[in-house]
Amino acid sequence: MRRTMHPVPGILPHDAEAAILIARIIDPARAAPIVAVLRDDVLVDVSSLAPTVSHLLEIPDAPTALANARAAQTWPIADVVDASLERDPARPRLLAPIDLQVIKACGVTFADSLLERVIEEQAAGDPAAAEAIRARMAVSVGTALDRVRPGSPEALELKRALIAEGMWSQYLEVGIGPDPEVFTKAPVLSSVGFGARIGVLERSQWNNPEPELVLVMDSSGIPVAATLGNDVNLRDLEGRSALLLGAAKDNNGSCAVGPFLRLFDERFGLERLRTETIGLRIEGEDGFVLEGASALDRISRPFEELISAAFGDHHQYPDGFALFTGTVFAPVQDRDQTGHGFTHRVGDRVTISSPSLGSLVNTVGVSEELEPWTFGIRALMAALTAEHPRP
């Protein structure tokens, strides 16, 4: 599916002409969300081939099927991107490019973010206490976590040493122990897409984005696509107690995915992603700018290990699943007060990008003030029935 692109700045992968990019579109003229593929500079409706992305990812040789699918309707990508950024409900816009997939996530898969989770825990969610703990952790642990393979004899020895120093933590257990952390990030159909507002709870005083690679598996647990995600996190809530993980991670607008799914093919797959770098840029209305990056070659466990922790004889996903793979990024740059680190403000523009997957752009709002989530599985079933009535 090679093509000559007229790229929309920032949203497309660097090699978009060679990529198979899948989108979901909401068009006010249609009852159900539309599955589309990018051809040249237009998004092409392929919902006659597959009514949902979940259906599409089950098609044998989906790239060939997409190349041969007839163009039922098209939309210029520039118009859809513009409407998505403007959040214009009267025009077709991008949705999250996943639908029926369960949304799972792995935590503390990078040494740097692992230490920040320990710091949150020891600070009991208080950002003012974090800096002193961060300095003490640097002396006690140093770079040891970077060099140890989770679950190895060396990891067990490091665990014993940290326990002796009074530094052991439940986060270190999943960071260097035999079993990774896997949790359910968000309900099916609740994630937001490119241009949408993301949310933090009004009462949260310490929070941040988490730019991540998201792998998408079919019903057999085979990785078939990838995209970008923002695992929005409330550090003060999780820092008070790991049992508040649900409150910290799953709220209105707390899961952003997009802009597209990039299907795996002979040019693109897990091997390419092992060396991908995911960038982050936060631009505040106050003039604040923060940039960071997450190099996937620093991940502590291979993708296959994370996938097998979520899927196997112990757990299946008949509609497929999406898996956030963790982040190295944990911002410590001061924003308001010295020693208090970073936290979001309403209006922050968050851009997560990578060479192979494009750019996911969202704006921060308050979860309680965002548009309520109303389009669930029952609504999708009704909409699909209206779009495709039985003869």
N, C-alpha and C positions, 0 to 999 in steps of 0.2 A: 504494500500500500504506500509506495513512494509518491511524493507530491512536492510541488513547489509552494512554499508557504509565504503568506503575507502576514508575518507574526504580529499578534497582539503583544505589545511590550511586556515582558516579565512573566506572563502566564504560561507560556509553552516551554517544553523541554528544549535544550540547545539543539538536539537532533530531531526536532519534531517531524521533519520530512520522512524519517524512517520509523516513527513511533506509531503504534496503534493505540489511540486515545479514546476512551469511553467516557461519556458524560451522562448525567441525568438532568433533564430540563423540566421546569414547571412552566407551562404555557397557560395563561388564563383562559384561552379558548378551548382547552382540552380538559377532560375530566381527570385523567390519571397522569402521573409523572411519565416522561418520555425517555426511553433509552436511545442514545444517539452516539454516533461515531464521527470523529473529525475527518473530513476529506477536504483537501486544499484549505480554503479559509471559511468553510461552512460546516455546521453541525447537521448531520443527516439522521433523520428519524429511522431507527431500525427496530421499532417496537413490534412490527409484524414478524420479525425474526425471533424476538425474545421480549415478552412483556415486562420483565424485570431484569436487572443486572444479575441477580442470582440465577435466573434461567439461562442467561447468556453464557455465564461461566461454566455451565454444565455441557455446552455444545462441544462435541469433539471437533478439533481443528477450528476453533472460533475465529482465528484470523482469516481463514479462507472464507468461512461463512459470511463474515462481515464485508469482505471485499466484494462478494457477489450479491449482497443484499440490495434490493431496490431502494431508491431514495423516495420514500413516501412523502416527506416534507423536509425542508431545509431552513436553517436560520444562519445568517452571517455571524460568525463567532464574535466579531467586534461589537455587534449590537447586543448580543447576549452578555458579554463581559461588562459592557457599559451599564446595562440594566441591572446586573448583579451587584456592581459596585454602588450604584445609586439606590439599590433595594426598591426598585420600581415595581409594584405589584401588578401594574397594567401591561407589563411587557414580559416576554419569556426570559427566565433567569436560570442560573446554574443551581442545582441542589448538590448535596453530598453524593458522590458517585457510587455509593453502596446503598443497598436497600434492605433485603431480608437477612443479610448476614448478621450473626451475633457479633457484637463489638467487644473484643477481649483486649487486654493490655498486659504487658510485662513491665515490672518495675525494677529499679536498681540494677540495671544491666551494664552500667558504666561506673568505673571507680570514682570519678569526680562526683557524680550525682549520688552515688552511694554514701559518700562522706557527708554530703549535704543533708541526706535523710537522717543520718545519725545525729548531725548537729541540730536539726529541727526537733528531734526527739529529746535530746538532752536539754535544749532550750525551752522545752514544753510549749513550743509555738510562739515564743517571744523573740521577735527579730533583734531587739536590743541586746539580748544575751548571746546572740549567735557568734559575734566576732571573736570574743574571748575563747569560746569553745572551739571555733575553727582553728585558731592558733595552737591550742593545746593538742588538737587532733593531728595537725601537721607534724608536731614533734613526736607524738606517740606512734603514729602509723606511717608517716612519711609517704614514700612511693611504693610501699610493700604491696598494696592492693592492686597496683598496675601490673605486678609481675606474677601474680598467683592465678592459677587456673581453678575456677570454682569446683568444689567437690574433690580436689586432689589432696594427697597427703600433706603437701605444703600448705594448703588452705586450712587443714585441720590443725596443723602446728601453729599457724597464725591465729586461729581462733583461740587456742589454749593461751597464747601469749596475751591476747587482748583481754580475755577473761581475767587473767592474773593482774592486769593493770586496771581492772574495773571499767573497761571500755567496750565490753561486748554489748550488742544490740540485736534486736529482731531484724533490723535492716541488713546487718552484716551476715546474719544467718542466710537470708535469701540471696545476698550479694556474692558470697563466696562458699556457701554450703552446697549440698548436692542438688537441691531443688530450687528452681527459680520461682519468683513471685509471678503468679498469673491471676488476674482478677477481671471481672466484667466491668468495662468502662462505662457503657451507656446502653439503654434499651434499643432494640431494633427500631429503625426509622427515626431515631431522635437526633442523629448527628446533623450538623449544619454544614453548608458548603461555602464555596468561594463567594466573598462579598458579604456574607451574613455577619450579624453581630454575635460575638461570643460573650459568655457571661461569667461573672464572679459574684458570689453572694454579697449582699449589702453589708453584712456584719464582718466580712473578712478584711483584715488589715495587713495581711502578708500573703501574697499570691503571685503567680507567674505563669507564663506559657511554657509548654514543654514541646519543642519541635521534634517530631519523630517520623521515622519510616514506618509505614503501615503496609504489611503484607496481607494479601487477600487470597484465601484458600477456597477451593471448591468443596463439595460434599464429601470427597474422599480424603480431605486434608492435604491436597496437593497445592502448593503455591502456584497461582496462575496469573497474578497481577500485583501491582504495587501502586501506592499513592502516598501523599503526605498527610500528616495529622498534627493537631494541636491538642495534647492531653492536658487541658487547663487544670491547674492544681492550686488548691488553697493550702498554703504551707502552715498557716497558723492552726487550722483545724486538724490536719493530719499530725502536726507536731505535738498537739496535746495528747493524742492517742491514736494508734494505728487502727483502732476500732471505729474511728471516725472517717475511715477511708471513703466510705460511700458518700458522706456529706461533703468531703473535700473534692471528690472526683466527679460526681454525677448530679448535675444541676442543669437548669435551662441554659443551653448554649455552651456547655462545658466540653463538648466534643466536636471539633471541626475536622473535616476530611475533604481532601480535594487537591487541585481543581478537577483532575481527571483520574481514572484508572488507566495505568499503562499496562496493556496485556503483555505477558511473556511471549517471546518468539525466539527464533534462532539468533537474533542480535541482542536480546535483552532478557536478563533473568537474574537469579540470585548471585551469580558470580560477578556480574557488573555492579550489583548493589553493595557487595562487600567492601568496595573501595569508594563508595559515594560519600559526599560531604553534604550535610543538611545545614543550611544557613538560616539565621534568624535576624530580623531587624524590627525593632520597636521604635515607633515615632510617636511621641506624645504631643498633645495640643499645647503643652507647656514648653515645647522646644527640646525636651529630653530625647536623646537618641541612645539606644543600646543595641549592640551587635554581638552576635556569637555564632558558634558553629559546632556541629556534632559530627565528628569523623567516624563513620561506621566501622572502620578497621580497628577501632579501639573497643568495640563491644566485647564483653567478657565471655559471652557464650555464643556459639554459632547459631544462625537463624534456625537450622534444623532442630536444634535442641529446644529452642523456645516453642517452635510449632508442635513438637512431640509432647511438650509439657501441657499443651492446651488440648490436643487432639490425639486420640488413640483408642485402645480397647476400653479405657476408663471414661471417655467422653467423645460423643459424635455431634456433628452439626449438619443436619440434613439440608439446610439452605446455604451452607458454607459459613465462613467466619472471617472477620478482619482482625488482625493482630497488631496493635501498637508494640513496637520493639524496644522502647525505652530511649532515653536521651542522656547525653553527657552534660547537657546544658543545665546549669543551676545558677541563676544570676546573683551575684553578690555586690555588684556596683551600686553605691549609694545613690538614692534619688532625692529623698526629702531631708533626712537627718543623717549625720555621720554615724556610721556603725549600724544603721538600720537596714542596709541593703536595698534591694529593689522590690517594689510592689506596683501593680497596675493602677492606672487612673482611667476613669471613664473617658472614652474618646481615643485611647491608644490605638494606633494602627499597627497590626502585627502581620509581618510577612515572613512566611516560612518557604524556603526555596531549595531546589537542588538542580544540578545540570540535567539529570535524566527525567525529572518528574515535574518541572515547572515551578509555579509559585502559587501558594495558598495565602490569600489576603483576607483578613477579618478585622473588625473594629470592636473594641471592648465596651461592654455595657454592664448593667447590673442585672443579674439573673432574674430577680423579682420583677423587673420592668421590661424584660424582653417579650416579644410576641409569644403567647402561650403555645406550647406544642399540642396540636390538636389532630394532626394527620397520622394516625397509627395504622396498625395492621388491618383492623376492620374497615377503616376508611379506604385503604388501598384496595382491598378486595372489592368493595362497592364500586370504586372508580374504575378498576379494571373490567368489571362486569359491564359497566356503562359504555366503556370504550370498545369492548369486544363482546357484544351480546351473543348468546348462543342462538344458532339458527332454529 
